[in-house]
Structures are given as structure tokens and as C-alpha cells.
């Protein structure tokens, strides 16, 4: 569903008046209309700015009445439509397409760093879930660290911060280029156990812990594709070992973590990327830290579901929670109790990766959570990590990121 704060509901035909260079669309193959030059002429239901193209497609995907979108990179402007009978090709800075162009089906996960065998590791793996192939041309991360934060930023993987037991947390960020890690940016503060998410081609990092004296952090930092770092908005509370996931195209939700009030918090916060404001969300059923979260999708109903999985509260947890209609509900239990795991969504399914079990053993297993017609269930994959680990960085990357 579209964010009421971010979208303007119009309820009128877009681009009234005479237009030239119009292209009829009714007779085209509806399954193949993607990235045509021009802007839709039809019933416009919303507009938003300061979005990337992928976020524009996500916006259309999240709105049930949206069937078409038009986007301009120059203005970062996204328009979504219920109908698009014609395309005005005089708007050469726009591209348009159908909701079916939503996004590339990814099947590849990058896993790097983490805690393995009683020490931090710099091992990096890239796994294709579909065929169990592993990339052979990605070098190990230059630092042996755990509890770093990372994501795919624009066109490359990025990892920032983290620590190892014999040193202070790091401020450095590295990017992966042609299979090699290169220095990329420097954060304003040392931090480990932070949470991060990409929005509008920027990587936003929330909270964490700084051993140099600041302790628990309530600060945020914004990293651009060019490697520029600027301070972001202050968080309502200092926290680390928390998690963040996307609620919709303009709003994310932070969950749990370690705070000054409790070591396993049930507090959640919505963050609006447009207004840069926080709003308290519904409390988790079970407070937790060192957990993971991600947004999966029901294959039949197409419902987007924020899921919180695993973590720690007086012991490792096997519980999962789903955010539905503004409240947390119990999901199916994981195959085993895990903390320090990571979660990645591919093809609508959530993949829980690695972690420490209740005996503090490093895990190599990958567990998949899939939902259909409101029924959700876990399965354990045949694919495994080469190196068991916890506190690692894991995220989806394009399938052509590297060749097996």
C-alpha cells in the first residue's frame, strides 16, 4: 500500500491538454512493455519524488491499483497509473512500463565477514541459490571483522564498520569492484552492531556501538554512491544489535536491539525516508537483539510481510514474528534456535543464513521461509555456507555480479 504521507492522490487524468508524439498501447503485448521512452497518458493515481527507479517500480508494485509507471532520472520523479492508453514520446527524459517489469529475479547472495571459530573472519562467499554455484573470483574482505553493516548500493556491494576483539570498531567502508574490495568511504563515527538500508541510492546507517567512549549510538549516517558521508537524523533512542527492513517504498521499520533500558528490546520505530522522521511502532511479541528482519511476499496473495526472525533473549530464539495490519503476530518457528543470523529475500522468500545455535556452534545452514495463500513454512536448503559464521553481512546481489 502506498504511503499516505509520501503520495499525492490525484484522481484525474494525467497530463491534460493536447499532446504530440503519442503512441497507442492497447494492442501491444502487455507482458513485454518495459522501459519505453515517454510518459503515460492515463488515470494517474500518485506521484512521488526523491526516489530511485527501483523504488518507483516498488511503489507501483505495492499499490494494488497500479498497473503502469513513468520515471525520470533527472528529477527523481515517479508517477504511477491505473491505466495508460497512450505514451507521450515527447517527454524524452521519462521511461515508462508496466508493473510486470517490477524487478530482476535475483537468486544470488553475497556473504562476508562475521564470527567464525572463536574469531572474526574476512572470508567472502557468493552463492547462487538456484543452482548452488559459488563465485570463484571474489577476494576475501580486507579486514577480519564481525557485526559490520552492508548492502548493494546502486551498482556495487558496500560493507562499513564492524570490529574484532583485539581492536576498536572501524569507520571504514569498502566497495566491491571487479571481484576486488577497494576503500570507498569513511564514516563519521566508529560503529559495530549497526543496521542499514538503501533508499534513493543512498545507504543509511542507524545506531550501533562505539567502544571509544560514545558507547551506544543514536546517530545515523548517510553514504552516497560517490562515497560522500553526511550525518543523518538523530534516532529516538541509542541502540545496537537491532535490525531494519522495508515496510514500503518510503518507510522502513527498525526492530529490537540492545538499549540502555534493556538488553533485548521489544521497541520498534517507523522511519519515513521522505520526512526523515521517526514514529514509534508496535512492540514485538518477544524482545530480542542480534536477530534479523526482511520483507518477504506471499506468492499467491502478493502480500508483503515484514518478518523478524531469531535473535537472543536469555538464550537463542527460534521464534518468528510477522507485521500484519500494524500488529506483530507469531509466525512459524525456525528449524532451530539461532542468534547472529542474517536474512535475505530472493524471489519473495526469506533466507535465514548462518548464526550461532543454542550451543554456540557456528552454523553453515541456510533455511528458507516461504508463504503461499497465507500459509508460511520453513525448509532447510541443500546449499550451505563454506564457512560457518555469525554476525556476518549478507545481501542479495545481481546474478551477473560474478561468474561461477
C-alpha positions, 0 to 999 in steps of 0.5 A: 500500500502506498504511503499516505504521507509520501503520495499525492492522490490525484484522481484525474487524468494525467497530463491534460491538454493536447499532446504530440508524439503519442503512441497507442498501447492497447494492442501491444503485448502487455507482458513485454512493455518495459522501459519505453521512452515517454510518459503515460497518458492515463488515470494517474493515481500518485506521484512521488519524488526523491526516489530511485527507479527501483523504488518507483517500480516498488511503489507501483508494485505495492499499490494494488491499483497500479498497473503502469509507471513513468520515471525520470532520472533527472528529477527523481520523479515517479508517477504511477497509473491505473491505466495508460492508453497512450505514451507521450514520446515527447517527454524524452527524459521519462521511461515508462512500463508496466508493473510486470517489469517490477524487478530482476529475479535475483537468486544470488547472495553475497556473504562476508565477514562475521564470527567464525571459530572463536574469531572474526573472519574476512572470508567472502562467499557468493552463492547462487541459490538456484543452482548452488554455484559459488563465485570463484573470483571474489577476494576475501574482505580486507579486514577480519571483522564481525557485526559490520553493516552492508548492502548493494548500493546502486551498482556495487556491494558496500560493507562499513564498520564492524570490529574484532576483539583485539581492536576498536570498531572501524569507520571504514567502508569498502566497495566491491569492484571487479571481484576486488574490495577497494576503500570507498568511504569513511564514516563519521563515527566508529560503529559495530552492531549497526543496521542499514538500508538503501533508499534513493541510492543512498545507504543509511546507517542507524545506531550501533556501538562505539567502544571509544567512549560514545558507547551506544549510538543514536546517530545515523549516517548517510553514504552516497554512491560517490562515497560522500558521508553526511550525518543523518537524523538523530534516532529516538533512542541509542541502540545496537544489535537491532535490525531494519527492513522495508515496510514500503517504498518510503518507510522502513521499520527498525526492530529490537536491539540492545538499549540502555533500558534493556538488553533485548528490546521489544521497541520498534520505530517507523522511519519515513525516508521522505520526512526523515522522521521517526514514529514509534511502532508496535512492540514485538511479541518477544524482545530480542537483539542480534536477530534479523528482519526482511520483507518477504511476499506471499506468492499467491496473495502478493502480500508483503510481510515484514518478518523478524526472525531469531535473535537472543533473549536469555538464550537463542530464539527460534521464534518468528514474528510477522507485521500484519495490519500494524500488529506483530503476530507469531509466525512459524518457528525456525528449524532451530534456535539461532542468534547472529543470523542474517536474512535475505529475500530472493524471489519473495522468500526469506533466507535465514543464513548462518548464526550461532545455535543454542550451543554456540556452534557456528552454523553453515545452514541456510533455511528458507521461509516461504508463504503461499495463500497465507500459509508460511513454512520453513525448509532447510536448503541443500546449499550451505555456507563454506564457512560457518559464521555469525554476525556476518553481512549478507545481501542479495546481489545481481546474478551477473555480479560474478561468474561461477 
